[in-house]
Amino acid sequence: MVTDLETAMQTFIEVFHKYAKRAKGSTHHLDQDNLKRLMKAELGNYFQRPGDPKIVKDVMTTVVKGNKQEMNFWEFILLMTSLAFTCNRKYEQKLNAAMER
Amino acid sequence: MVTDLETAMQTFIEVFHKYAKRAKGSTHHLDQDNLKRLMKAELGNYFQRPGDPKIVKDVMTTVVKGNKQEMNFWEFILLMTSLAFTCNRKYEQKLNAAMER
């Protein structure tokens, strides 16, 4: 049986490859257009303006090293990690407030 | 509407807090026993012997900095990231092989 946590990891992989394409070499990447499509369709609740080219460019520049303008899976999952970390901080604050009541 | 990717991130948070407890300060941690319970129940398809104390100790020592023997959410999500990265590498190899056929 596959657990919810294992399904969640599989979802990261499947969503990335739904938008990524094989670039130079054998690894797969999201270019700026595909990252924009992914953010608009899959992360609409995490970004106020997920289709805004400025926001997409900011995300790409923050996550991707150098000037390559392509996001590989490792960089994509680091972006997801940062988003989950931010959400968890809020979640723990709520849990702590409830415990102290 | 919540997307599959957003649900996946929420799953990471919920599964962590199903096993973690509030330790010193205000952050939440998994101790060795709780990490073992989580690995056994939630990651049985990723580890050959998820309940083996040696494996649990190895995971804790690899992921957690210093000698604190407690895993916070950031360290937990880095563990998940490493597992997903390994799975993705295999997935990309399969994709590339299929493309070259």
N, CA and C atoms of all chains as a GROMACS GRO file, in nm:
protein
  606
    1MET      N    1   0.084  -0.122   0.000
    1MET     CA    2   0.000   0.000   0.000
    1MET      C    3   0.087   0.126   0.000
    2VAL      N    4   0.048   0.220  -0.081
    2VAL     CA    5   0.124   0.346  -0.086
    2VAL      C    6   0.060   0.443   0.014
    3THR      N    7   0.143   0.507   0.097
    3THR     CA    8   0.089   0.599   0.199
    3THR      C    9   0.071   0.740   0.140
    4ASP      N   10   0.003   0.826   0.217
    4ASP     CA   11  -0.019   0.964   0.172
    4ASP      C   12   0.114   1.038   0.152
    5LEU      N   13   0.211   1.009   0.242
    5LEU     CA   14   0.341   1.077   0.232
    5LEU      C   15   0.416   1.033   0.106
    6GLU      N   16   0.408   0.906   0.075
    6GLU     CA   17   0.473   0.855  -0.047
    6GLU      C   18   0.402   0.910  -0.172
    7THR      N   19   0.270   0.920  -0.164
    7THR     CA   20   0.195   0.978  -0.277
    7THR      C   21   0.235   1.124  -0.296
    8ALA      N   22   0.258   1.196  -0.184
    8ALA     CA   23   0.296   1.337  -0.192
    8ALA      C   24   0.429   1.352  -0.266
    9MET      N   25   0.524   1.265  -0.234
    9MET     CA   26   0.655   1.273  -0.303
    9MET      C   27   0.640   1.243  -0.451
   10GLN      N   28   0.556   1.144  -0.481
   10GLN     CA   29   0.530   1.108  -0.621
   10GLN      C   30   0.466   1.226  -0.695
   11THR      N   31   0.378   1.299  -0.625
   11THR     CA   32   0.311   1.416  -0.686
   11THR      C   33   0.413   1.521  -0.728
   12PHE      N   34   0.513   1.548  -0.642
   12PHE     CA   35   0.618   1.645  -0.677
   12PHE      C   36   0.683   1.607  -0.810
   13ILE      N   37   0.715   1.477  -0.821
   13ILE     CA   38   0.784   1.429  -0.942
   13ILE      C   39   0.692   1.442  -1.064
   14GLU      N   40   0.568   1.398  -1.048
   14GLU     CA   41   0.476   1.398  -1.164
   14GLU      C   42   0.442   1.540  -1.210
   15VAL      N   43   0.419   1.630  -1.114
   15VAL     CA   44   0.383   1.768  -1.153
   15VAL      C   45   0.501   1.836  -1.222
   16PHE      N   46   0.622   1.814  -1.169
   16PHE     CA   47   0.740   1.873  -1.234
   16PHE      C   48   0.750   1.827  -1.379
   17HIS      N   49   0.733   1.696  -1.402
   17HIS     CA   50   0.751   1.642  -1.537
   17HIS      C   51   0.633   1.672  -1.631
   18LYS      N   52   0.523   1.713  -1.571
   18LYS     CA   53   0.409   1.756  -1.654
   18LYS      C   54   0.446   1.885  -1.731
   19TYR      N   55   0.536   1.965  -1.672
   19TYR     CA   56   0.572   2.094  -1.732
   19TYR      C   57   0.716   2.100  -1.784
   20ALA      N   58   0.803   2.015  -1.729
   20ALA     CA   59   0.946   2.022  -1.765
   20ALA      C   60   0.971   1.959  -1.901
   21LYS      N   61   1.081   1.996  -1.960
   21LYS     CA   62   1.123   1.928  -2.082
   21LYS      C   63   1.271   1.893  -2.072
   22ARG      N   64   1.310   1.799  -2.153
   22ARG     CA   65   1.449   1.757  -2.151
   22ARG      C   66   1.531   1.861  -2.225
   23ALA      N   67   1.630   1.914  -2.153
   23ALA     CA   68   1.713   2.017  -2.216
   23ALA      C   69   1.848   1.956  -2.251
   24LYS      N   70   1.952   2.035  -2.234
   24LYS     CA   71   2.087   1.984  -2.264
   24LYS      C   72   2.116   1.864  -2.173
   25GLY      N   73   2.189   1.770  -2.224
   25GLY     CA   74   2.224   1.654  -2.142
   25GLY      C   75   2.102   1.569  -2.116
   26SER      N   76   2.100   1.505  -2.003
   26SER     CA   77   1.990   1.411  -1.979
   26SER      C   78   1.894   1.458  -1.870
   27THR      N   79   1.922   1.574  -1.808
   27THR     CA   80   1.830   1.619  -1.703
   27THR      C   81   1.715   1.700  -1.764
   28HIS      N   82   1.611   1.715  -1.686
   28HIS     CA   83   1.492   1.784  -1.733
   28HIS      C   84   1.479   1.918  -1.660
   29HIS      N   85   1.427   2.017  -1.730
   29HIS     CA   86   1.422   2.153  -1.676
   29HIS      C   87   1.289   2.221  -1.704
   30LEU      N   88   1.259   2.320  -1.618
   30LEU     CA   89   1.148   2.412  -1.646
   30LEU      C   90   1.210   2.541  -1.698
   31ASP      N   91   1.169   2.587  -1.814
   31ASP     CA   92   1.213   2.721  -1.855
   31ASP      C   93   1.112   2.823  -1.799
   32GLN      N   94   1.134   2.950  -1.827
   32GLN     CA   95   1.051   3.054  -1.765
   32GLN      C   96   0.903   3.038  -1.801
   33ASP      N   97   0.874   3.007  -1.927
   33ASP     CA   98   0.735   2.990  -1.971
   33ASP      C   99   0.668   2.872  -1.900
   34ASN      N  100   0.743   2.761  -1.889
   34ASN     CA  101   0.684   2.643  -1.825
   34ASN      C  102   0.669   2.661  -1.675
   35LEU      N  103   0.763   2.734  -1.614
   35LEU     CA  104   0.750   2.764  -1.471
   35LEU      C  105   0.626   2.851  -1.449
   36LYS      N  106   0.604   2.945  -1.538
   36LYS     CA  107   0.485   3.031  -1.528
   36LYS      C  108   0.357   2.948  -1.539
   37ARG      N  109   0.354   2.856  -1.634
   37ARG     CA  110   0.237   2.767  -1.651
   37ARG      C  111   0.214   2.684  -1.526
   38LEU      N  112   0.323   2.630  -1.471
   38LEU     CA  113   0.312   2.547  -1.350
   38LEU      C  114   0.260   2.632  -1.233
   39MET      N  115   0.318   2.749  -1.213
   39MET     CA  116   0.278   2.833  -1.099
   39MET      C  117   0.131   2.874  -1.111
   40LYS      N  118   0.090   2.908  -1.233
   40LYS     CA  119  -0.050   2.949  -1.253
   40LYS      C  120  -0.147   2.835  -1.226
   41ALA      N  121  -0.113   2.717  -1.278
   41ALA     CA  122  -0.207   2.605  -1.270
   41ALA      C  123  -0.200   2.529  -1.139
   42GLU      N  124  -0.081   2.526  -1.076
   42GLU     CA  125  -0.062   2.435  -0.961
   42GLU      C  126  -0.038   2.505  -0.828
   43LEU      N  127  -0.004   2.635  -0.832
   43LEU     CA  128   0.029   2.702  -0.706
   43LEU      C  129  -0.049   2.832  -0.688
   44GLY      N  130  -0.168   2.834  -0.739
   44GLY     CA  131  -0.252   2.954  -0.735
   44GLY      C  132  -0.286   3.000  -0.594
   45ASN      N  133  -0.285   2.906  -0.498
   45ASN     CA  134  -0.316   2.944  -0.360
   45ASN      C  135  -0.193   2.990  -0.282
   46TYR      N  136  -0.075   2.975  -0.342
   46TYR     CA  137   0.049   3.012  -0.273
   46TYR      C  138   0.104   3.147  -0.319
   47PHE      N  139   0.066   3.188  -0.441
   47PHE     CA  140   0.115   3.316  -0.493
   47PHE      C  141  -0.005   3.404  -0.525
   48GLN      N  142   0.006   3.532  -0.488
   48GLN     CA  143  -0.107   3.621  -0.515
   48GLN      C  144  -0.127   3.644  -0.666
   49ARG      N  145  -0.016   3.654  -0.738
   49ARG     CA  146  -0.026   3.673  -0.884
   49ARG      C  147   0.069   3.573  -0.952
   50PRO      N  148   0.031   3.444  -0.951
   50PRO     CA  149   0.123   3.340  -1.000
   50PRO      C  150   0.159   3.351  -1.147
   51GLY      N  151   0.077   3.423  -1.225
   51GLY     CA  152   0.106   3.436  -1.368
   51GLY      C  153   0.181   3.563  -1.404
   52ASP      N  154   0.208   3.646  -1.304
   52ASP     CA  155   0.277   3.773  -1.327
   52ASP      C  156   0.423   3.745  -1.367
   53PRO      N  157   0.465   3.787  -1.487
   53PRO     CA  158   0.601   3.756  -1.532
   53PRO      C  159   0.709   3.804  -1.434
   54LYS      N  160   0.684   3.914  -1.362
   54LYS     CA  161   0.782   3.965  -1.267
   54LYS      C  162   0.799   3.865  -1.150
   55ILE      N  163   0.685   3.812  -1.104
   55ILE     CA  164   0.690   3.716  -0.993
   55ILE      C  165   0.763   3.588  -1.039
   56VAL      N  166   0.728   3.542  -1.159
   56VAL     CA  167   0.791   3.420  -1.212
   56VAL      C  168   0.942   3.440  -1.223
   57LYS      N  169   0.980   3.559  -1.274
   57LYS     CA  170   1.124   3.589  -1.289
   57LYS      C  171   1.192   3.594  -1.152
   58ASP      N  172   1.124   3.653  -1.054
   58ASP     CA  173   1.180   3.661  -0.918
   58ASP      C  174   1.202   3.522  -0.861
   59VAL      N  175   1.103   3.435  -0.881
   59VAL     CA  176   1.115   3.297  -0.829
   59VAL      C  177   1.233   3.227  -0.896
   60MET      N  178   1.241   3.241  -1.028
   60MET     CA  179   1.350   3.177  -1.103
   60MET      C  180   1.485   3.228  -1.054
   61THR      N  181   1.498   3.358  -1.039
   61THR     CA  182   1.626   3.417  -0.999
   61THR      C  183   1.664   3.378  -0.856
   62THR      N  184   1.564   3.366  -0.770
   62THR     CA  185   1.592   3.333  -0.630
   62THR      C  186   1.636   3.187  -0.617
   63VAL      N  187   1.571   3.100  -0.692
   63VAL     CA  188   1.593   2.955  -0.673
   63VAL      C  189   1.709   2.901  -0.756
   64VAL      N  190   1.723   2.954  -0.879
   64VAL     CA  191   1.820   2.897  -0.972
   64VAL      C  192   1.956   2.965  -0.957
   65LYS      N  193   2.058   2.886  -0.950
   65LYS     CA  194   2.194   2.941  -0.938
   65LYS      C  195   2.242   2.995  -1.072
   66GLY      N  196   2.321   3.102  -1.068
   66GLY     CA  197   2.380   3.157  -1.190
   66GLY      C  198   2.275   3.224  -1.276
   67ASN      N  199   2.296   3.220  -1.405
   67ASN     CA  200   2.206   3.294  -1.494
   67ASN      C  201   2.141   3.200  -1.594
   68LYS      N  202   2.119   3.074  -1.555
   68LYS     CA  203   2.078   2.976  -1.658
   68LYS      C  204   1.929   2.981  -1.694
   69GLN      N  205   1.847   3.043  -1.610
   69GLN     CA  206   1.704   3.061  -1.643
   69GLN      C  207   1.631   2.931  -1.672
   70GLU      N  208   1.678   2.825  -1.612
   70GLU     CA  209   1.610   2.695  -1.624
   70GLU      C  210   1.617   2.629  -1.486
   71MET      N  211   1.504   2.572  -1.443
   71MET     CA  212   1.498   2.514  -1.309
   71MET      C  213   1.497   2.361  -1.320
   72ASN      N  214   1.596   2.297  -1.256
   72ASN     CA  215   1.594   2.150  -1.258
   72ASN      C  216   1.512   2.097  -1.140
   73PHE      N  217   1.500   1.964  -1.128
   73PHE     CA  218   1.412   1.908  -1.026
   73PHE      C  219   1.459   1.944  -0.886
   74TRP      N  220   1.590   1.942  -0.865
   74TRP     CA  221   1.644   1.974  -0.732
   74TRP      C  222   1.603   2.116  -0.692
   75GLU      N  223   1.617   2.210  -0.786
   75GLU     CA  224   1.580   2.350  -0.757
   75GLU      C  225   1.430   2.363  -0.736
   76PHE      N  226   1.353   2.288  -0.815
   76PHE     CA  227   1.207   2.291  -0.800
   76PHE      C  228   1.167   2.242  -0.661
   77ILE      N  229   1.230   2.135  -0.617
   77ILE     CA  230   1.190   2.078  -0.488
   77ILE      C  231   1.239   2.167  -0.373
   78LEU      N  232   1.346   2.242  -0.396
   78LEU     CA  233   1.388   2.339  -0.294
   78LEU      C  234   1.286   2.453  -0.283
   79LEU      N  235   1.230   2.491  -0.397
   79LEU     CA  236   1.122   2.592  -0.395
   79LEU      C  237   1.003   2.539  -0.316
   80MET      N  238   0.965   2.414  -0.342
   80MET     CA  239   0.852   2.354  -0.269
   80MET      C  240   0.882   2.346  -0.120
   81THR      N  241   1.007   2.313  -0.088
   81THR     CA  242   1.050   2.303   0.052
   81THR      C  243   1.035   2.438   0.122
   82SER      N  244   1.077   2.543   0.054
   82SER     CA  245   1.067   2.677   0.114
   82SER      C  246   0.921   2.714   0.138
   83LEU      N  247   0.835   2.682   0.042
   83LEU     CA  248   0.692   2.714   0.058
   83LEU      C  249   0.634   2.634   0.176
   84ALA      N  250   0.667   2.505   0.181
   84ALA     CA  251   0.614   2.420   0.289
   84ALA      C  252   0.667   2.468   0.425
   85PHE      N  253   0.793   2.513   0.428
   85PHE     CA  254   0.854   2.560   0.554
   85PHE      C  255   0.779   2.683   0.605
   86THR      N  256   0.747   2.773   0.514
   86THR     CA  257   0.673   2.894   0.553
   86THR      C  258   0.535   2.859   0.606
   87CYS      N  259   0.468   2.767   0.537
   87CYS     CA  260   0.334   2.725   0.582
   87CYS      C  261   0.342   2.657   0.718
   88ASN      N  262   0.447   2.575   0.736
   88ASN     CA  263   0.459   2.502   0.863
   88ASN      C  264   0.482   2.597   0.980
   89ARG      N  265   0.555   2.704   0.956
   89ARG     CA  266   0.582   2.800   1.064
   89ARG      C  267   0.450   2.858   1.114
   90LYS      N  268   0.362   2.892   1.020
   90LYS     CA  269   0.230   2.945   1.058
   90LYS      C  270   0.149   2.838   1.132
   91TYR      N  271   0.158   2.714   1.082
   91TYR     CA  272   0.083   2.602   1.141
   91TYR      C  273   0.130   2.578   1.285
   92GLU      N  274   0.261   2.583   1.308
   92GLU     CA  275   0.314   2.560   1.444
   92GLU      C  276   0.274   2.675   1.538
   93GLN      N  277   0.272   2.796   1.485
   93GLN     CA  278   0.228   2.910   1.568
   93GLN      C  279   0.084   2.890   1.615
   94LYS      N  280   0.000   2.841   1.522
   94LYS     CA  281  -0.141   2.815   1.557
   94LYS      C  282  -0.152   2.703   1.659
   95LEU      N  283  -0.074   2.595   1.638
   95LEU     CA  284  -0.075   2.481   1.732
   95LEU      C  285  -0.032   2.528   1.870
   96ASN      N  286   0.075   2.608   1.876
   96ASN     CA  287   0.126   2.656   2.005
   96ASN      C  288   0.024   2.744   2.075
   97ALA      N  289  -0.041   2.830   1.997
   97ALA     CA  290  -0.142   2.920   2.055
   97ALA      C  291  -0.256   2.837   2.113
   98ALA      N  292  -0.296   2.730   2.041
   98ALA     CA  293  -0.405   2.644   2.089
   98ALA      C  294  -0.364   2.570   2.217
   99MET      N  295  -0.235   2.529   2.225
   99MET     CA  296  -0.185   2.456   2.343
   99MET      C  297  -0.181   2.547   2.466
  100GLU      N  298  -0.158   2.675   2.441
  100GLU     CA  299  -0.143   2.767   2.555
  100GLU      C  300  -0.275   2.822   2.606
  101ARG      N  301  -0.380   2.789   2.535
  101ARG     CA  302  -0.512   2.841   2.575
  101ARG      C  303  -0.560   2.776   2.705
  102MET      N  304  -0.999   2.623  -0.530
  102MET     CA  305  -0.968   2.480  -0.540
  102MET      C  306  -0.822   2.452  -0.504
  103VAL      N  307  -0.802   2.351  -0.426
  103VAL     CA  308  -0.665   2.316  -0.387
  103VAL      C  309  -0.612   2.214  -0.489
  104THR      N  310  -0.490   2.236  -0.538
  104THR     CA  311  -0.434   2.146  -0.640
  104THR      C  312  -0.362   2.027  -0.573
  105ASP      N  313  -0.324   1.927  -0.656
  105ASP     CA  314  -0.253   1.810  -0.602
  105ASP      C  315  -0.119   1.851  -0.541
  106LEU      N  316  -0.053   1.948  -0.603
  106LEU     CA  317   0.078   1.992  -0.552
  106LEU      C  318   0.063   2.061  -0.416
  107GLU      N  319  -0.041   2.142  -0.403
  107GLU     CA  320  -0.067   2.208  -0.275
  107GLU      C  321  -0.106   2.107  -0.167
  108THR      N  322  -0.185   2.008  -0.208
  108THR     CA  323  -0.223   1.901  -0.114
  108THR      C  324  -0.099   1.824  -0.069
  109ALA      N  325  -0.004   1.801  -0.162
  109ALA     CA  326   0.119   1.728  -0.128
  109ALA      C  327   0.197   1.804  -0.020
  110MET      N  328   0.206   1.936  -0.034
  110MET     CA  329   0.279   2.015   0.066
  110MET      C  330   0.209   2.009   0.201
  111GLN      N  331   0.076   2.014   0.197
  111GLN     CA  332  -0.003   2.006   0.320
  111GLN      C  333   0.017   1.869   0.387
  112THR      N  334   0.030   1.764   0.304
  112THR     CA  335   0.051   1.629   0.358
  112THR      C  336   0.182   1.621   0.436
  113PHE      N  337   0.288   1.684   0.383
  113PHE     CA  338   0.416   1.685   0.455
  113PHE      C  339   0.397   1.743   0.596
  114ILE      N  340   0.325   1.855   0.602
  114ILE     CA  341   0.304   1.923   0.731
  114ILE      C  342   0.220   1.835   0.824
  115GLU      N  343   0.112   1.781   0.772
  115GLU     CA  344   0.021   1.702   0.857
  115GLU      C  345   0.087   1.574   0.908
  116VAL      N  346   0.160   1.504   0.820
  116VAL     CA  347   0.223   1.378   0.863
  116VAL      C  348   0.330   1.408   0.968
  117PHE      N  349   0.409   1.514   0.948
  117PHE     CA  350   0.511   1.549   1.048
  117PHE      C  351   0.446   1.571   1.184
  118HIS      N  352   0.336   1.648   1.188
  118HIS     CA  353   0.275   1.683   1.317
  118HIS      C  354   0.193   1.569   1.378
  119LYS      N  355   0.165   1.467   1.297
  119LYS     CA  356   0.099   1.348   1.351
  119LYS      C  357   0.194   1.276   1.448
  120TYR      N  358   0.325   1.288   1.426
  120TYR     CA  359   0.424   1.216   1.506
  120TYR      C  360   0.510   1.308   1.594
  121ALA      N  361   0.521   1.435   1.556
  121ALA     CA  362   0.610   1.526   1.630
  121ALA      C  363   0.546   1.574   1.758
  122LYS      N  364   0.631   1.619   1.850
  122LYS     CA  365   0.576   1.681   1.970
  122LYS      C  366   0.653   1.810   1.996
  123ARG      N  367   0.589   1.896   2.073
  123ARG     CA  368   0.653   2.024   2.103
  123ARG      C  369   0.762   2.000   2.206
  124ALA      N  370   0.883   2.040   2.169
  124ALA     CA  371   0.994   2.018   2.262
  124ALA      C  372   1.032   2.152   2.326
  125LYS      N  373   1.160   2.170   2.348
  125LYS     CA  374   1.204   2.298   2.406
  125LYS      C  375   1.163   2.412   2.314
  126GLY      N  376   1.133   2.524   2.372
  126GLY     CA  377   1.098   2.640   2.290
  126GLY      C  378   0.964   2.617   2.224
  127SER      N  379   0.946   2.673   2.108
  127SER     CA  380   0.814   2.664   2.046
  127SER      C  381   0.812   2.577   1.921
  128THR      N  382   0.927   2.523   1.882
  128THR     CA  383   0.926   2.439   1.762
  128THR      C  384   0.892   2.294   1.798
  129HIS      N  385   0.853   2.220   1.697
  129HIS     CA  386   0.810   2.082   1.717
  129HIS      C  387   0.916   1.988   1.660
  130HIS      N  388   0.933   1.874   1.723
  130HIS     CA  389   1.041   1.781   1.684
  130HIS      C  390   0.992   1.637   1.683
  131LEU      N  391   1.064   1.557   1.606
  131LEU     CA  392   1.049   1.411   1.614
  131LEU      C  393   1.167   1.358   1.693
  132ASP      N  394   1.143   1.284   1.802
  132ASP     CA  395   1.255   1.216   1.866
  132ASP      C  396   1.274   1.080   1.797
  133GLN      N  397   1.371   1.004   1.843
  133GLN     CA  398   1.406   0.880   1.773
  133GLN      C  399   1.286   0.782   1.766
  134ASP      N  400   1.213   0.771   1.875
  134ASP     CA  401   1.098   0.679   1.878
  134ASP      C  402   0.990   0.723   1.779
  135ASN      N  403   0.964   0.852   1.778
  135ASN     CA  404   0.860   0.901   1.688
  135ASN      C  405   0.902   0.896   1.542
  136LEU      N  406   1.031   0.918   1.517
  136LEU     CA  407   1.082   0.903   1.380
  136LEU      C  408   1.066   0.758   1.334
  137LYS      N  409   1.095   0.666   1.426
  137LYS     CA  410   1.080   0.523   1.394
  137LYS      C  411   0.934   0.492   1.360
  138ARG      N  412   0.842   0.542   1.442
  138ARG     CA  413   0.698   0.518   1.417
  138ARG      C  414   0.658   0.576   1.280
  139LEU      N  415   0.706   0.698   1.252
  139LEU     CA  416   0.674   0.761   1.122
  139LEU      C  417   0.730   0.679   1.006
  140MET      N  418   0.857   0.640   1.016
  140MET     CA  419   0.919   0.566   0.905
  140MET      C  420   0.848   0.432   0.882
  141LYS      N  421   0.812   0.365   0.992
  141LYS     CA  422   0.745   0.235   0.980
  141LYS      C  423   0.608   0.250   0.914
  142ALA      N  424   0.532   0.351   0.960
  142ALA     CA  425   0.393   0.364   0.914
  142ALA      C  426   0.380   0.436   0.781
  143GLU      N  427   0.472   0.530   0.753
  143GLU     CA  428   0.451   0.620   0.638
  143GLU      C  429   0.551   0.602   0.524
  144LEU      N  430   0.664   0.535   0.552
  144LEU     CA  431   0.768   0.526   0.448
  144LEU      C  432   0.814   0.382   0.425
  145GLY      N  433   0.722   0.291   0.443
  145GLY     CA  434   0.754   0.148   0.430
  145GLY      C  435   0.801   0.109   0.291
  146ASN      N  436   0.760   0.184   0.189
  146ASN     CA  437   0.802   0.152   0.053
  146ASN      C  438   0.936   0.216   0.016
  147TYR      N  439   0.988   0.303   0.104
  147TYR     CA  440   1.114   0.372   0.073
  147TYR      C  441   1.232   0.311   0.147
  148PHE      N  442   1.205   0.242   0.258
  148PHE     CA  443   1.314   0.180   0.335
  148PHE      C  444   1.289   0.030   0.344
  149GLN      N  445   1.395  -0.048   0.328
  149GLN     CA  446   1.378  -0.193   0.334
  149GLN      C  447   1.340  -0.239   0.474
  150ARG      N  448   1.400  -0.177   0.576
  150ARG     CA  449   1.368  -0.214   0.715
  150ARG      C  450   1.342  -0.085   0.793
  151PRO      N  451   1.226  -0.020   0.768
  151PRO     CA  452   1.199   0.112   0.826
  151PRO      C  453   1.192   0.112   0.979
  152GLY      N  454   1.166  -0.004   1.040
  152GLY     CA  455   1.156  -0.008   1.186
  152GLY      C  456   1.286  -0.050   1.254
  153ASP      N  457   1.390  -0.077   1.175
  153ASP     CA  458   1.518  -0.119   1.230
  153ASP      C  459   1.584  -0.002   1.303
  154PRO      N  460   1.610  -0.016   1.435
  154PRO     CA  461   1.666   0.096   1.512
  154PRO      C  462   1.796   0.151   1.451
  155LYS      N  463   1.877   0.064   1.390
  155LYS     CA  464   2.003   0.110   1.330
  155LYS      C  465   1.975   0.204   1.212
  156ILE      N  466   1.875   0.166   1.129
  156ILE     CA  467   1.839   0.249   1.014
  156ILE      C  468   1.785   0.384   1.063
  157VAL      N  469   1.698   0.379   1.164
  157VAL     CA  470   1.640   0.503   1.219
  157VAL      C  471   1.751   0.593   1.272
  158LYS      N  472   1.846   0.533   1.344
  158LYS     CA  473   1.957   0.610   1.399
  158LYS      C  474   2.043   0.670   1.287
  159ASP      N  475   2.067   0.591   1.182
  159ASP     CA  476   2.145   0.640   1.068
  159ASP      C  477   2.077   0.760   1.003
  160VAL      N  478   1.944   0.749   0.985
  160VAL     CA  479   1.869   0.859   0.923
  160VAL      C  480   1.879   0.984   1.012
  161MET      N  481   1.858   0.966   1.142
  161MET     CA  482   1.865   1.078   1.235
  161MET      C  483   2.003   1.144   1.229
  162THR      N  484   2.108   1.064   1.233
  162THR     CA  485   2.245   1.117   1.236
  162THR      C  486   2.280   1.187   1.105
  163THR      N  487   2.230   1.135   0.994
  163THR     CA  488   2.261   1.194   0.864
  163THR      C  489   2.192   1.328   0.847
  164VAL      N  490   2.066   1.336   0.891
  164VAL     CA  491   1.985   1.454   0.862
  164VAL      C  492   2.001   1.564   0.967
  165VAL      N  493   2.014   1.524   1.093
  165VAL     CA  494   2.013   1.623   1.201
  165VAL      C  495   2.154   1.671   1.231
  166LYS      N  496   2.168   1.801   1.243
  166LYS     CA  497   2.300   1.859   1.273
  166LYS      C  498   2.334   1.839   1.421
  167GLY      N  499   2.461   1.820   1.450
  167GLY     CA  500   2.506   1.808   1.588
  167GLY      C  501   2.460   1.678   1.651
  168ASN      N  502   2.439   1.679   1.779
  168ASN     CA  503   2.409   1.555   1.850
  168ASN      C  504   2.272   1.562   1.918
  169LYS      N  505   2.180   1.641   1.859
  169LYS     CA  506   2.057   1.667   1.936
  169LYS      C  507   1.952   1.555   1.930
  170GLN      N  508   1.964   1.464   1.835
  170GLN     CA  509   1.875   1.347   1.831
  170GLN      C  510   1.727   1.384   1.824
  171GLU      N  511   1.699   1.499   1.767
  171GLU     CA  512   1.560   1.541   1.745
  171GLU      C  513   1.553   1.608   1.609
  172MET      N  514   1.452   1.573   1.533
  172MET     CA  515   1.441   1.625   1.396
  172MET      C  516   1.330   1.730   1.388
  173ASN      N  517   1.366   1.851   1.346
  173ASN     CA  518   1.261   1.953   1.330
  173ASN      C  519   1.201   1.946   1.188
  174PHE      N  520   1.104   2.032   1.159
  174PHE     CA  521   1.034   2.021   1.031
  174PHE      C  522   1.127   2.045   0.913
  175TRP      N  523   1.219   2.141   0.930
  175TRP     CA  524   1.313   2.171   0.821
  175TRP      C  525   1.397   2.048   0.787
  176GLU      N  526   1.446   1.980   0.890
  176GLU     CA  527   1.527   1.860   0.868
  176GLU      C  528   1.442   1.747   0.811
  177PHE      N  529   1.319   1.736   0.857
  177PHE     CA  530   1.228   1.635   0.804
  177PHE      C  531   1.204   1.656   0.654
  178ILE      N  532   1.183   1.780   0.618
  178ILE     CA  533   1.152   1.807   0.477
  178ILE      C  534   1.277   1.792   0.390
  179LEU      N  535   1.394   1.812   0.448
  179LEU     CA  536   1.518   1.785   0.373
  179LEU      C  537   1.533   1.634   0.349
  180LEU      N  538   1.491   1.555   0.446
  180LEU     CA  539   1.492   1.409   0.429
  180LEU      C  540   1.397   1.370   0.315
  181MET      N  541   1.277   1.429   0.316
  181MET     CA  542   1.179   1.400   0.210
  181MET      C  543   1.234   1.443   0.074
  182THR      N  544   1.301   1.559   0.072
  182THR     CA  545   1.361   1.612  -0.050
  182THR      C  546   1.464   1.514  -0.106
  183SER      N  547   1.547   1.461  -0.018
  183SER     CA  548   1.651   1.367  -0.063
  183SER      C  549   1.588   1.240  -0.121
  184LEU      N  550   1.482   1.192  -0.055
  184LEU     CA  551   1.415   1.071  -0.106
  184LEU      C  552   1.352   1.099  -0.243
  185ALA      N  553   1.284   1.214  -0.253
  185ALA     CA  554   1.219   1.248  -0.380
  185ALA      C  555   1.323   1.267  -0.490
  186PHE      N  556   1.438   1.326  -0.456
  186PHE     CA  557   1.544   1.350  -0.554
  186PHE      C  558   1.595   1.216  -0.610
  187THR      N  559   1.614   1.120  -0.520
  187THR     CA  560   1.662   0.987  -0.562
  187THR      C  561   1.560   0.920  -0.654
  188CYS      N  562   1.432   0.929  -0.616
  188CYS     CA  563   1.326   0.868  -0.699
  188CYS      C  564   1.321   0.938  -0.835
  189ASN      N  565   1.337   1.071  -0.834
  189ASN     CA  566   1.328   1.146  -0.960
  189ASN      C  567   1.441   1.108  -1.055
  190ARG      N  568   1.559   1.082  -1.000
  190ARG     CA  569   1.672   1.046  -1.085
  190ARG      C  570   1.640   0.918  -1.162
  191LYS      N  571   1.579   0.822  -1.091
  191LYS     CA  572   1.542   0.696  -1.157
  191LYS      C  573   1.433   0.722  -1.261
  192TYR      N  574   1.339   0.810  -1.223
  192TYR     CA  575   1.226   0.843  -1.312
  192TYR      C  576   1.278   0.908  -1.442
  193GLU      N  577   1.375   1.001  -1.428
  193GLU     CA  578   1.430   1.068  -1.547
  193GLU      C  579   1.509   0.971  -1.634
  194GLN      N  580   1.578   0.877  -1.571
  194GLN     CA  581   1.651   0.776  -1.648
  194GLN      C  582   1.554   0.694  -1.733
  195LYS      N  583   1.439   0.659  -1.672
  195LYS     CA  584   1.338   0.581  -1.746
  195LYS      C  585   1.280   0.664  -1.860
  196LEU      N  586   1.251   0.792  -1.831
  196LEU     CA  587   1.196   0.881  -1.934
  196LEU      C  588   1.293   0.894  -2.052
  197ASN      N  589   1.421   0.916  -2.019
  197ASN     CA  590   1.522   0.932  -2.123
  197ASN      C  591   1.536   0.806  -2.207
  198ALA      N  592   1.532   0.690  -2.140
  198ALA     CA  593   1.544   0.564  -2.212
  198ALA      C  594   1.426   0.547  -2.308
  199ALA      N  595   1.305   0.587  -2.261
  199ALA     CA  596   1.185   0.575  -2.345
  199ALA      C  597   1.194   0.670  -2.465
  200MET      N  598   1.254   0.791  -2.443
  200MET     CA  599   1.266   0.889  -2.551
  200MET      C  600   1.364   0.843  -2.658
  201GLU      N  601   1.464   0.767  -2.614
  201GLU     CA  602   1.570   0.726  -2.708
  201GLU      C  603   1.536   0.598  -2.785
  202ARG      N  604   1.422   0.539  -2.747
  202ARG     CA  605   1.384   0.414  -2.815
  202ARG      C  606   1.340   0.438  -2.957
   0.00000   0.00000   0.00000
